[in-house]
Amino acid sequence: MIKFLSKVNKKINSLIWTYVSTGVILVLLAVLVAWTDFMLRLTCAMIILVVAYTFIYVGYKLWELKKELKDYFKIKL
């Protein structure tokens, strides 16, 4: 059980760092929005890319956690 909880703790920590880094990037992009039209277009594109990356990463992490749970409980699907 301790091994399982340590794996879950590592997964949660990696998700936390991902969300924090994404938040920092979004704050930097929000500052850049105030400058020019080119920067506005660039930041809109970057925001879309960051959101897409976040969804892909969270999906991967959830799939990885599901796999760990399946292996831990020895579930066959």
mmCIF file of the N, C-alpha and C atoms, coordinates in Angstrom:
data_MODEL
# 
_entry.id   MODEL 
# 
loop_
_atom_site.group_PDB 
_atom_site.id 
_atom_site.type_symbol 
_atom_site.label_atom_id 
_atom_site.label_alt_id 
_atom_site.label_comp_id 
_atom_site.label_asym_id 
_atom_site.label_entity_id 
_atom_site.label_seq_id 
_atom_site.pdbx_PDB_ins_code 
_atom_site.Cartn_x 
_atom_site.Cartn_y 
_atom_site.Cartn_z 
_atom_site.occupancy 
_atom_site.B_iso_or_equiv 
_atom_site.pdbx_formal_charge 
_atom_site.auth_seq_id 
_atom_site.auth_comp_id 
_atom_site.auth_asym_id 
_atom_site.auth_atom_id 
_atom_site.pdbx_PDB_model_num 
ATOM 1   N N  . MET A 1 1  ? 0.816   -1.190 0.000   1.00 0.00 ? 1  MET A N  1 
ATOM 2   C CA . MET A 1 1  ? 0.000   0.000  0.000   1.00 0.00 ? 1  MET A CA 1 
ATOM 3   C C  . MET A 1 1  ? 0.863   1.260  0.000   1.00 0.00 ? 1  MET A C  1 
ATOM 4   N N  . ILE A 1 2  ? 1.984   1.214  0.708   1.00 0.00 ? 2  ILE A N  1 
ATOM 5   C CA . ILE A 1 2  ? 2.875   2.376  0.750   1.00 0.00 ? 2  ILE A CA 1 
ATOM 6   C C  . ILE A 1 2  ? 3.476   2.629  -0.627  1.00 0.00 ? 2  ILE A C  1 
ATOM 7   N N  . LYS A 1 3  ? 3.813   1.551  -1.343  1.00 0.00 ? 3  LYS A N  1 
ATOM 8   C CA . LYS A 1 3  ? 4.366   1.699  -2.692  1.00 0.00 ? 3  LYS A CA 1 
ATOM 9   C C  . LYS A 1 3  ? 3.343   2.366  -3.609  1.00 0.00 ? 3  LYS A C  1 
ATOM 10  N N  . PHE A 1 4  ? 2.092   1.944  -3.491  1.00 0.00 ? 4  PHE A N  1 
ATOM 11  C CA . PHE A 1 4  ? 1.024   2.526  -4.298  1.00 0.00 ? 4  PHE A CA 1 
ATOM 12  C C  . PHE A 1 4  ? 0.848   4.009  -3.980  1.00 0.00 ? 4  PHE A C  1 
ATOM 13  N N  . LEU A 1 5  ? 0.832   4.349  -2.694  1.00 0.00 ? 5  LEU A N  1 
ATOM 14  C CA . LEU A 1 5  ? 0.653   5.746  -2.301  1.00 0.00 ? 5  LEU A CA 1 
ATOM 15  C C  . LEU A 1 5  ? 1.825   6.615  -2.740  1.00 0.00 ? 5  LEU A C  1 
ATOM 16  N N  . SER A 1 6  ? 3.024   6.060  -2.732  1.00 0.00 ? 6  SER A N  1 
ATOM 17  C CA . SER A 1 6  ? 4.168   6.849  -3.199  1.00 0.00 ? 6  SER A CA 1 
ATOM 18  C C  . SER A 1 6  ? 4.078   7.098  -4.701  1.00 0.00 ? 6  SER A C  1 
ATOM 19  N N  . LYS A 1 7  ? 3.574   6.121  -5.461  1.00 0.00 ? 7  LYS A N  1 
ATOM 20  C CA . LYS A 1 7  ? 3.392   6.330  -6.901  1.00 0.00 ? 7  LYS A CA 1 
ATOM 21  C C  . LYS A 1 7  ? 2.333   7.390  -7.165  1.00 0.00 ? 7  LYS A C  1 
ATOM 22  N N  . VAL A 1 8  ? 1.231   7.324  -6.431  1.00 0.00 ? 8  VAL A N  1 
ATOM 23  C CA . VAL A 1 8  ? 0.180   8.327  -6.591  1.00 0.00 ? 8  VAL A CA 1 
ATOM 24  C C  . VAL A 1 8  ? 0.707   9.705  -6.213  1.00 0.00 ? 8  VAL A C  1 
ATOM 25  N N  . ASN A 1 9  ? 1.502   9.777  -5.160  1.00 0.00 ? 9  ASN A N  1 
ATOM 26  C CA . ASN A 1 9  ? 2.089   11.050 -4.733  1.00 0.00 ? 9  ASN A CA 1 
ATOM 27  C C  . ASN A 1 9  ? 2.989   11.624 -5.825  1.00 0.00 ? 9  ASN A C  1 
ATOM 28  N N  . LYS A 1 10 ? 3.791   10.794 -6.467  1.00 0.00 ? 10 LYS A N  1 
ATOM 29  C CA . LYS A 1 10 ? 4.661   11.267 -7.552  1.00 0.00 ? 10 LYS A CA 1 
ATOM 30  C C  . LYS A 1 10 ? 3.838   11.788 -8.720  1.00 0.00 ? 10 LYS A C  1 
ATOM 31  N N  . LYS A 1 11 ? 2.760   11.083 -9.056  1.00 0.00 ? 11 LYS A N  1 
ATOM 32  C CA . LYS A 1 11 ? 1.910   11.515 -10.168 1.00 0.00 ? 11 LYS A CA 1 
ATOM 33  C C  . LYS A 1 11 ? 1.261   12.863 -9.853  1.00 0.00 ? 11 LYS A C  1 
ATOM 34  N N  . ILE A 1 12 ? 0.784   13.015 -8.635  1.00 0.00 ? 12 ILE A N  1 
ATOM 35  C CA . ILE A 1 12 ? 0.147   14.273 -8.248  1.00 0.00 ? 12 ILE A CA 1 
ATOM 36  C C  . ILE A 1 12 ? 1.164   15.407 -8.243  1.00 0.00 ? 12 ILE A C  1 
ATOM 37  N N  . ASN A 1 13 ? 2.371   15.141 -7.771  1.00 0.00 ? 13 ASN A N  1 
ATOM 38  C CA . ASN A 1 13 ? 3.411   16.176 -7.782  1.00 0.00 ? 13 ASN A CA 1 
ATOM 39  C C  . ASN A 1 13 ? 3.749   16.609 -9.199  1.00 0.00 ? 13 ASN A C  1 
ATOM 40  N N  . SER A 1 14 ? 3.819   15.663 -10.129 1.00 0.00 ? 14 SER A N  1 
ATOM 41  C CA . SER A 1 14 ? 4.121   16.036 -11.511 1.00 0.00 ? 14 SER A CA 1 
ATOM 42  C C  . SER A 1 14 ? 2.985   16.855 -12.107 1.00 0.00 ? 14 SER A C  1 
ATOM 43  N N  . LEU A 1 15 ? 1.733   16.528 -11.772 1.00 0.00 ? 15 LEU A N  1 
ATOM 44  C CA . LEU A 1 15 ? 0.609   17.334 -12.248 1.00 0.00 ? 15 LEU A CA 1 
ATOM 45  C C  . LEU A 1 15 ? 0.658   18.743 -11.666 1.00 0.00 ? 15 LEU A C  1 
ATOM 46  N N  . ILE A 1 16 ? 1.022   18.854 -10.409 1.00 0.00 ? 16 ILE A N  1 
ATOM 47  C CA . ILE A 1 16 ? 1.122   20.172 -9.777  1.00 0.00 ? 16 ILE A CA 1 
ATOM 48  C C  . ILE A 1 16 ? 2.162   21.022 -10.490 1.00 0.00 ? 16 ILE A C  1 
ATOM 49  N N  . TRP A 1 17 ? 3.331   20.463 -10.760 1.00 0.00 ? 17 TRP A N  1 
ATOM 50  C CA . TRP A 1 17 ? 4.383   21.224 -11.442 1.00 0.00 ? 17 TRP A CA 1 
ATOM 51  C C  . TRP A 1 17 ? 3.960   21.611 -12.853 1.00 0.00 ? 17 TRP A C  1 
ATOM 52  N N  . THR A 1 18 ? 3.220   20.735 -13.523 1.00 0.00 ? 18 THR A N  1 
ATOM 53  C CA . THR A 1 18 ? 2.741   21.059 -14.861 1.00 0.00 ? 18 THR A CA 1 
ATOM 54  C C  . THR A 1 18 ? 1.783   22.240 -14.819 1.00 0.00 ? 18 THR A C  1 
ATOM 55  N N  . TYR A 1 19 ? 0.842   22.216 -13.886 1.00 0.00 ? 19 TYR A N  1 
ATOM 56  C CA . TYR A 1 19 ? -0.113  23.313 -13.789 1.00 0.00 ? 19 TYR A CA 1 
ATOM 57  C C  . TYR A 1 19 ? 0.564   24.616 -13.375 1.00 0.00 ? 19 TYR A C  1 
ATOM 58  N N  . VAL A 1 20 ? 1.530   24.545 -12.499 1.00 0.00 ? 20 VAL A N  1 
ATOM 59  C CA . VAL A 1 20 ? 2.243   25.754 -12.082 1.00 0.00 ? 20 VAL A CA 1 
ATOM 60  C C  . VAL A 1 20 ? 3.016   26.343 -13.258 1.00 0.00 ? 20 VAL A C  1 
ATOM 61  N N  . SER A 1 21 ? 3.719   25.505 -14.007 1.00 0.00 ? 21 SER A N  1 
ATOM 62  C CA . SER A 1 21 ? 4.484   26.022 -15.148 1.00 0.00 ? 21 SER A CA 1 
ATOM 63  C C  . SER A 1 21 ? 3.556   26.575 -16.222 1.00 0.00 ? 21 SER A C  1 
ATOM 64  N N  . THR A 1 22 ? 2.421   25.931 -16.449 1.00 0.00 ? 22 THR A N  1 
ATOM 65  C CA . THR A 1 22 ? 1.455   26.446 -17.412 1.00 0.00 ? 22 THR A CA 1 
ATOM 66  C C  . THR A 1 22 ? 0.894   27.782 -16.944 1.00 0.00 ? 22 THR A C  1 
ATOM 67  N N  . GLY A 1 23 ? 0.637   27.908 -15.656 1.00 0.00 ? 23 GLY A N  1 
ATOM 68  C CA . GLY A 1 23 ? 0.150   29.175 -15.117 1.00 0.00 ? 23 GLY A CA 1 
ATOM 69  C C  . GLY A 1 23 ? 1.154   30.296 -15.284 1.00 0.00 ? 23 GLY A C  1 
ATOM 70  N N  . VAL A 1 24 ? 2.427   30.002 -15.065 1.00 0.00 ? 24 VAL A N  1 
ATOM 71  C CA . VAL A 1 24 ? 3.470   31.020 -15.238 1.00 0.00 ? 24 VAL A CA 1 
ATOM 72  C C  . VAL A 1 24 ? 3.540   31.460 -16.696 1.00 0.00 ? 24 VAL A C  1 
ATOM 73  N N  . ILE A 1 25 ? 3.467   30.508 -17.608 1.00 0.00 ? 25 ILE A N  1 
ATOM 74  C CA . ILE A 1 25 ? 3.490   30.847 -19.033 1.00 0.00 ? 25 ILE A CA 1 
ATOM 75  C C  . ILE A 1 25 ? 2.293   31.715 -19.390 1.00 0.00 ? 25 ILE A C  1 
ATOM 76  N N  . LEU A 1 26 ? 1.117   31.382 -18.867 1.00 0.00 ? 26 LEU A N  1 
ATOM 77  C CA . LEU A 1 26 ? -0.069  32.183 -19.159 1.00 0.00 ? 26 LEU A CA 1 
ATOM 78  C C  . LEU A 1 26 ? 0.039   33.591 -18.586 1.00 0.00 ? 26 LEU A C  1 
ATOM 79  N N  . VAL A 1 27 ? 0.646   33.741 -17.425 1.00 0.00 ? 27 VAL A N  1 
ATOM 80  C CA . VAL A 1 27 ? 0.846   35.079 -16.858 1.00 0.00 ? 27 VAL A CA 1 
ATOM 81  C C  . VAL A 1 27 ? 1.785   35.888 -17.746 1.00 0.00 ? 27 VAL A C  1 
ATOM 82  N N  . LEU A 1 28 ? 2.861   35.276 -18.204 1.00 0.00 ? 28 LEU A N  1 
ATOM 83  C CA . LEU A 1 28 ? 3.778   35.980 -19.106 1.00 0.00 ? 28 LEU A CA 1 
ATOM 84  C C  . LEU A 1 28 ? 3.081   36.366 -20.403 1.00 0.00 ? 28 LEU A C  1 
ATOM 85  N N  . LEU A 1 29 ? 2.244   35.493 -20.918 1.00 0.00 ? 29 LEU A N  1 
ATOM 86  C CA . LEU A 1 29 ? 1.517   35.812 -22.141 1.00 0.00 ? 29 LEU A CA 1 
ATOM 87  C C  . LEU A 1 29 ? 0.503   36.928 -21.910 1.00 0.00 ? 29 LEU A C  1 
ATOM 88  N N  . ALA A 1 30 ? -0.090  36.970 -20.740 1.00 0.00 ? 30 ALA A N  1 
ATOM 89  C CA . ALA A 1 30 ? -1.037  38.045 -20.434 1.00 0.00 ? 30 ALA A CA 1 
ATOM 90  C C  . ALA A 1 30 ? -0.339  39.398 -20.423 1.00 0.00 ? 30 ALA A C  1 
ATOM 91  N N  . VAL A 1 31 ? 0.896   39.448 -19.972 1.00 0.00 ? 31 VAL A N  1 
ATOM 92  C CA . VAL A 1 31 ? 1.661   40.696 -19.995 1.00 0.00 ? 31 VAL A CA 1 
ATOM 93  C C  . VAL A 1 31 ? 1.963   41.095 -21.437 1.00 0.00 ? 31 VAL A C  1 
ATOM 94  N N  . LEU A 1 32 ? 2.261   40.137 -22.275 1.00 0.00 ? 32 LEU A N  1 
ATOM 95  C CA . LEU A 1 32 ? 2.591   40.440 -23.665 1.00 0.00 ? 32 LEU A CA 1 
ATOM 96  C C  . LEU A 1 32 ? 1.388   40.918 -24.473 1.00 0.00 ? 32 LEU A C  1 
ATOM 97  N N  . VAL A 1 33 ? 0.183   40.607 -24.052 1.00 0.00 ? 33 VAL A N  1 
ATOM 98  C CA . VAL A 1 33 ? -1.014  41.007 -24.790 1.00 0.00 ? 33 VAL A CA 1 
ATOM 99  C C  . VAL A 1 33 ? -1.123  42.527 -24.891 1.00 0.00 ? 33 VAL A C  1 
ATOM 100 N N  . ALA A 1 34 ? -0.621  43.239 -23.929 1.00 0.00 ? 34 ALA A N  1 
ATOM 101 C CA . ALA A 1 34 ? -0.776  44.692 -23.883 1.00 0.00 ? 34 ALA A CA 1 
ATOM 102 C C  . ALA A 1 34 ? 0.086   45.428 -24.913 1.00 0.00 ? 34 ALA A C  1 
ATOM 103 N N  . TRP A 1 35 ? 0.946   44.767 -25.646 1.00 0.00 ? 35 TRP A N  1 
ATOM 104 C CA . TRP A 1 35 ? 1.881   45.477 -26.506 1.00 0.00 ? 35 TRP A CA 1 
ATOM 105 C C  . TRP A 1 35 ? 1.329   45.774 -27.891 1.00 0.00 ? 35 TRP A C  1 
ATOM 106 N N  . THR A 1 36 ? 1.499   44.915 -28.857 1.00 0.00 ? 36 THR A N  1 
ATOM 107 C CA . THR A 1 36 ? 1.126   45.234 -30.235 1.00 0.00 ? 36 THR A CA 1 
ATOM 108 C C  . THR A 1 36 ? 0.129   44.221 -30.779 1.00 0.00 ? 36 THR A C  1 
ATOM 109 N N  . ASP A 1 37 ? -0.373  44.512 -31.997 1.00 0.00 ? 37 ASP A N  1 
ATOM 110 C CA . ASP A 1 37 ? -1.295  43.575 -32.638 1.00 0.00 ? 37 ASP A CA 1 
ATOM 111 C C  . ASP A 1 37 ? -0.607  42.253 -32.954 1.00 0.00 ? 37 ASP A C  1 
ATOM 112 N N  . PHE A 1 38 ? 0.637   42.342 -33.379 1.00 0.00 ? 38 PHE A N  1 
ATOM 113 C CA . PHE A 1 38 ? 1.380   41.108 -33.658 1.00 0.00 ? 38 PHE A CA 1 
ATOM 114 C C  . PHE A 1 38 ? 1.530   40.276 -32.394 1.00 0.00 ? 38 PHE A C  1 
ATOM 115 N N  . MET A 1 39 ? 1.856   40.961 -31.299 1.00 0.00 ? 39 MET A N  1 
ATOM 116 C CA . MET A 1 39 ? 2.011   40.245 -30.030 1.00 0.00 ? 39 MET A CA 1 
ATOM 117 C C  . MET A 1 39 ? 0.682   39.644 -29.594 1.00 0.00 ? 39 MET A C  1 
ATOM 118 N N  . LEU A 1 40 ? -0.419  40.342 -29.872 1.00 0.00 ? 40 LEU A N  1 
ATOM 119 C CA . LEU A 1 40 ? -1.733  39.818 -29.518 1.00 0.00 ? 40 LEU A CA 1 
ATOM 120 C C  . LEU A 1 40 ? -2.016  38.530 -30.287 1.00 0.00 ? 40 LEU A C  1 
ATOM 121 N N  . ARG A 1 41 ? -1.741  38.543 -31.585 1.00 0.00 ? 41 ARG A N  1 
ATOM 122 C CA . ARG A 1 41 ? -1.936  37.323 -32.375 1.00 0.00 ? 41 ARG A CA 1 
ATOM 123 C C  . ARG A 1 41 ? -1.013  36.209 -31.910 1.00 0.00 ? 41 ARG A C  1 
ATOM 124 N N  . LEU A 1 42 ? 0.215   36.573 -31.620 1.00 0.00 ? 42 LEU A N  1 
ATOM 125 C CA . LEU A 1 42 ? 1.179   35.580 -31.154 1.00 0.00 ? 42 LEU A CA 1 
ATOM 126 C C  . LEU A 1 42 ? 0.754   34.979 -29.825 1.00 0.00 ? 42 LEU A C  1 
ATOM 127 N N  . THR A 1 43 ? 0.301   35.827 -28.921 1.00 0.00 ? 43 THR A N  1 
ATOM 128 C CA . THR A 1 43 ? -0.097  35.315 -27.609 1.00 0.00 ? 43 THR A CA 1 
ATOM 129 C C  . THR A 1 43 ? -1.364  34.477 -27.687 1.00 0.00 ? 43 THR A C  1 
ATOM 130 N N  . CYS A 1 44 ? -2.289  34.852 -28.559 1.00 0.00 ? 44 CYS A N  1 
ATOM 131 C CA . CYS A 1 44 ? -3.487  34.021 -28.728 1.00 0.00 ? 44 CYS A CA 1 
ATOM 132 C C  . CYS A 1 44 ? -3.105  32.638 -29.237 1.00 0.00 ? 44 CYS A C  1 
ATOM 133 N N  . ALA A 1 45 ? -2.196  32.596 -30.178 1.00 0.00 ? 45 ALA A N  1 
ATOM 134 C CA . ALA A 1 45 ? -1.732  31.304 -30.685 1.00 0.00 ? 45 ALA A CA 1 
ATOM 135 C C  . ALA A 1 45 ? -1.008  30.516 -29.601 1.00 0.00 ? 45 ALA A C  1 
ATOM 136 N N  . MET A 1 46 ? -0.198  31.204 -28.816 1.00 0.00 ? 46 MET A N  1 
ATOM 137 C CA . MET A 1 46 ? 0.521   30.517 -27.738 1.00 0.00 ? 46 MET A CA 1 
ATOM 138 C C  . MET A 1 46 ? -0.433  29.998 -26.669 1.00 0.00 ? 46 MET A C  1 
ATOM 139 N N  . ILE A 1 47 ? -1.464  30.759 -26.357 1.00 0.00 ? 47 ILE A N  1 
ATOM 140 C CA . ILE A 1 47 ? -2.443  30.305 -25.373 1.00 0.00 ? 47 ILE A CA 1 
ATOM 141 C C  . ILE A 1 47 ? -3.140  29.044 -25.871 1.00 0.00 ? 47 ILE A C  1 
ATOM 142 N N  . ILE A 1 48 ? -3.500  29.038 -27.140 1.00 0.00 ? 48 ILE A N  1 
ATOM 143 C CA . ILE A 1 48 ? -4.132  27.846 -27.706 1.00 0.00 ? 48 ILE A CA 1 
ATOM 144 C C  . ILE A 1 48 ? -3.186  26.659 -27.624 1.00 0.00 ? 48 ILE A C  1 
ATOM 145 N N  . LEU A 1 49 ? -1.914  26.878 -27.929 1.00 0.00 ? 49 LEU A N  1 
ATOM 146 C CA . LEU A 1 49 ? -0.939  25.788 -27.835 1.00 0.00 ? 49 LEU A CA 1 
ATOM 147 C C  . LEU A 1 49 ? -0.748  25.311 -26.401 1.00 0.00 ? 49 LEU A C  1 
ATOM 148 N N  . VAL A 1 50 ? -0.720  26.231 -25.458 1.00 0.00 ? 50 VAL A N  1 
ATOM 149 C CA . VAL A 1 50 ? -0.552  25.847 -24.051 1.00 0.00 ? 50 VAL A CA 1 
ATOM 150 C C  . VAL A 1 50 ? -1.759  25.060 -23.560 1.00 0.00 ? 50 VAL A C  1 
ATOM 151 N N  . VAL A 1 51 ? -2.957  25.492 -23.929 1.00 0.00 ? 51 VAL A N  1 
ATOM 152 C CA . VAL A 1 51 ? -4.163  24.761 -23.527 1.00 0.00 ? 51 VAL A CA 1 
ATOM 153 C C  . VAL A 1 51 ? -4.169  23.372 -24.155 1.00 0.00 ? 51 VAL A C  1 
ATOM 154 N N  . ALA A 1 52 ? -3.782  23.289 -25.425 1.00 0.00 ? 52 ALA A N  1 
ATOM 155 C CA . ALA A 1 52 ? -3.718  21.986 -26.083 1.00 0.00 ? 52 ALA A CA 1 
ATOM 156 C C  . ALA A 1 52 ? -2.695  21.086 -25.401 1.00 0.00 ? 52 ALA A C  1 
ATOM 157 N N  . TYR A 1 53 ? -1.533  21.636 -25.091 1.00 0.00 ? 53 TYR A N  1 
ATOM 158 C CA . TYR A 1 53 ? -0.504  20.862 -24.394 1.00 0.00 ? 53 TYR A CA 1 
ATOM 159 C C  . TYR A 1 53 ? -1.004  20.381 -23.037 1.00 0.00 ? 53 TYR A C  1 
ATOM 160 N N  . THR A 1 54 ? -1.718  21.251 -22.329 1.00 0.00 ? 54 THR A N  1 
ATOM 161 C CA . THR A 1 54 ? -2.239  20.881 -21.010 1.00 0.00 ? 54 THR A CA 1 
ATOM 162 C C  . THR A 1 54 ? -3.217  19.724 -21.118 1.00 0.00 ? 54 THR A C  1 
ATOM 163 N N  . PHE A 1 55 ? -4.124  19.784 -22.087 1.00 0.00 ? 55 PHE A N  1 
ATOM 164 C CA . PHE A 1 55 ? -5.074  18.688 -22.251 1.00 0.00 ? 55 PHE A CA 1 
ATOM 165 C C  . PHE A 1 55 ? -4.372  17.383 -22.613 1.00 0.00 ? 55 PHE A C  1 
ATOM 166 N N  . ILE A 1 56 ? -3.403  17.454 -23.500 1.00 0.00 ? 56 ILE A N  1 
ATOM 167 C CA . ILE A 1 56 ? -2.676  16.244 -23.886 1.00 0.00 ? 56 ILE A CA 1 
ATOM 168 C C  . ILE A 1 56 ? -1.913  15.684 -22.702 1.00 0.00 ? 56 ILE A C  1 
ATOM 169 N N  . TYR A 1 57 ? -1.259  16.543 -21.940 1.00 0.00 ? 57 TYR A N  1 
ATOM 170 C CA . TYR A 1 57 ? -0.460  16.086 -20.808 1.00 0.00 ? 57 TYR A CA 1 
ATOM 171 C C  . TYR A 1 57 ? -1.337  15.493 -19.707 1.00 0.00 ? 57 TYR A C  1 
ATOM 172 N N  . VAL A 1 58 ? -2.450  16.155 -19.397 1.00 0.00 ? 58 VAL A N  1 
ATOM 173 C CA . VAL A 1 58 ? -3.350  15.632 -18.363 1.00 0.00 ? 58 VAL A CA 1 
ATOM 174 C C  . VAL A 1 58 ? -3.952  14.308 -18.812 1.00 0.00 ? 58 VAL A C  1 
ATOM 175 N N  . GLY A 1 59 ? -4.297  14.201 -20.087 1.00 0.00 ? 59 GLY A N  1 
ATOM 176 C CA . GLY A 1 59 ? -4.804  12.929 -20.598 1.00 0.00 ? 59 GLY A CA 1 
ATOM 177 C C  . GLY A 1 59 ? -3.778  11.821 -20.466 1.00 0.00 ? 59 GLY A C  1 
ATOM 178 N N  . TYR A 1 60 ? -2.539  12.132 -20.785 1.00 0.00 ? 60 TYR A N  1 
ATOM 179 C CA . TYR A 1 60 ? -1.475  11.135 -20.650 1.00 0.00 ? 60 TYR A CA 1 
ATOM 180 C C  . TYR A 1 60 ? -1.276  10.737 -19.198 1.00 0.00 ? 60 TYR A C  1 
ATOM 181 N N  . LYS A 1 61 ? -1.263  11.714 -18.300 1.00 0.00 ? 61 LYS A N  1 
ATOM 182 C CA . LYS A 1 61 ? -1.061  11.413 -16.880 1.00 0.00 ? 61 LYS A CA 1 
ATOM 183 C C  . LYS A 1 61 ? -2.218  10.593 -16.320 1.00 0.00 ? 61 LYS A C  1 
ATOM 184 N N  . LEU A 1 62 ? -3.445  10.894 -16.742 1.00 0.00 ? 62 LEU A N  1 
ATOM 185 C CA . LEU A 1 62 ? -4.580  10.100 -16.284 1.00 0.00 ? 62 LEU A CA 1 
ATOM 186 C C  . LEU A 1 62 ? -4.499  8.672  -16.815 1.00 0.00 ? 62 LEU A C  1 
ATOM 187 N N  . TRP A 1 63 ? -4.087  8.520  -18.073 1.00 0.00 ? 63 TRP A N  1 
ATOM 188 C CA . TRP A 1 63 ? -3.912  7.187  -18.637 1.00 0.00 ? 63 TRP A CA 1 
ATOM 189 C C  . TRP A 1 63 ? -2.835  6.418  -17.873 1.00 0.00 ? 63 TRP A C  1 
ATOM 190 N N  . GLU A 1 64 ? -1.756  7.100  -17.536 1.00 0.00 ? 64 GLU A N  1 
ATOM 191 C CA . GLU A 1 64 ? -0.673  6.473  -16.785 1.00 0.00 ? 64 GLU A CA 1 
ATOM 192 C C  . GLU A 1 64 ? -1.140  6.072  -15.384 1.00 0.00 ? 64 GLU A C  1 
ATOM 193 N N  . LEU A 1 65 ? -1.926  6.929  -14.736 1.00 0.00 ? 65 LEU A N  1 
ATOM 194 C CA . LEU A 1 65 ? -2.463  6.612  -13.414 1.00 0.00 ? 65 LEU A CA 1 
ATOM 195 C C  . LEU A 1 65 ? -3.434  5.441  -13.495 1.00 0.00 ? 65 LEU A C  1 
ATOM 196 N N  . LYS A 1 66 ? -4.250  5.408  -14.553 1.00 0.00 ? 66 LYS A N  1 
ATOM 197 C CA . LYS A 1 66 ? -5.173  4.290  -14.751 1.00 0.00 ? 66 LYS A CA 1 
ATOM 198 C C  . LYS A 1 66 ? -4.412  2.987  -14.909 1.00 0.00 ? 66 LYS A C  1 
ATOM 199 N N  . LYS A 1 67 ? -3.317  3.045  -15.649 1.00 0.00 ? 67 LYS A N  1 
ATOM 200 C CA . LYS A 1 67 ? -2.489  1.856  -15.841 1.00 0.00 ? 67 LYS A CA 1 
ATOM 201 C C  . LYS A 1 67 ? -1.887  1.396  -14.521 1.00 0.00 ? 67 LYS A C  1 
ATOM 202 N N  . GLU A 1 68 ? -1.421  2.343  -13.709 1.00 0.00 ? 68 GLU A N  1 
ATOM 203 C CA . GLU A 1 68 ? -0.860  1.995  -12.400 1.00 0.00 ? 68 GLU A CA 1 
ATOM 204 C C  . GLU A 1 68 ? -1.920  1.369  -11.496 1.00 0.00 ? 68 GLU A C  1 
ATOM 205 N N  . LEU A 1 69 ? -3.124  1.938  -11.505 1.00 0.00 ? 69 LEU A N  1 
ATOM 206 C CA . LEU A 1 69 ? -4.205  1.375  -10.696 1.00 0.00 ? 69 LEU A CA 1 
ATOM 207 C C  . LEU A 1 69 ? -4.578  -0.025 -11.173 1.00 0.00 ? 69 LEU A C  1 
ATOM 208 N N  . LYS A 1 70 ? -4.608  -0.195 -12.486 1.00 0.00 ? 70 LYS A N  1 
ATOM 209 C CA . LYS A 1 70 ? -4.936  -1.506 -13.050 1.00 0.00 ? 70 LYS A CA 1 
ATOM 210 C C  . LYS A 1 70 ? -3.879  -2.531 -12.663 1.00 0.00 ? 70 LYS A C  1 
ATOM 211 N N  . ASP A 1 71 ? -2.624  -2.141 -12.709 1.00 0.00 ? 71 ASP A N  1 
ATOM 212 C CA . ASP A 1 71 ? -1.548  -3.054 -12.316 1.00 0.00 ? 71 ASP A CA 1 
ATOM 213 C C  . ASP A 1 71 ? -1.575  -3.336 -10.821 1.00 0.00 ? 71 ASP A C  1 
ATOM 214 N N  . TYR A 1 72 ? -1.900  -2.331 -10.030 1.00 0.00 ? 72 TYR A N  1 
ATOM 215 C CA . TYR A 1 72 ? -1.900  -2.506 -8.573  1.00 0.00 ? 72 TYR A CA 1 
ATOM 216 C C  . TYR A 1 72 ? -3.024  -3.446 -8.138  1.00 0.00 ? 72 TYR A C  1 
ATOM 217 N N  . PHE A 1 73 ? -4.219  -3.246 -8.699  1.00 0.00 ? 73 PHE A N  1 
ATOM 218 C CA . PHE A 1 73 ? -5.354  -4.075 -8.318  1.00 0.00 ? 73 PHE A CA 1 
ATOM 219 C C  . PHE A 1 73 ? -5.489  -5.321 -9.190  1.00 0.00 ? 73 PHE A C  1 
ATOM 220 N N  . LYS A 1 74 ? -4.584  -5.483 -10.165 1.00 0.00 ? 74 LYS A N  1 
ATOM 221 C CA . LYS A 1 74 ? -4.559  -6.628 -11.072 1.00 0.00 ? 74 LYS A CA 1 
ATOM 222 C C  . LYS A 1 74 ? -5.913  -6.829 -11.761 1.00 0.00 ? 74 LYS A C  1 
ATOM 223 N N  . ILE A 1 75 ? -6.395  -5.760 -12.343 1.00 0.00 ? 75 ILE A N  1 
ATOM 224 C CA . ILE A 1 75 ? -7.674  -5.771 -13.054 1.00 0.00 ? 75 ILE A CA 1 
ATOM 225 C C  . ILE A 1 75 ? -7.399  -6.072 -14.521 1.00 0.00 ? 75 ILE A C  1 
ATOM 226 N N  . LYS A 1 76 ? -8.198  -6.970 -15.102 1.00 0.00 ? 76 LYS A N  1 
ATOM 227 C CA . LYS A 1 76 ? -8.078  -7.260 -16.533 1.00 0.00 ? 76 LYS A CA 1 
ATOM 228 C C  . LYS A 1 76 ? -9.309  -6.712 -17.231 1.00 0.00 ? 76 LYS A C  1 
ATOM 229 N N  . LEU A 1 77 ? -9.069  -5.874 -18.227 1.00 0.00 ? 77 LEU A N  1 
ATOM 230 C CA . LEU A 1 77 ? -10.171 -5.300 -19.000 1.00 0.00 ? 77 LEU A CA 1 
ATOM 231 C C  . LEU A 1 77 ? -10.099 -5.751 -20.431 1.00 0.00 ? 77 LEU A C  1 
# 
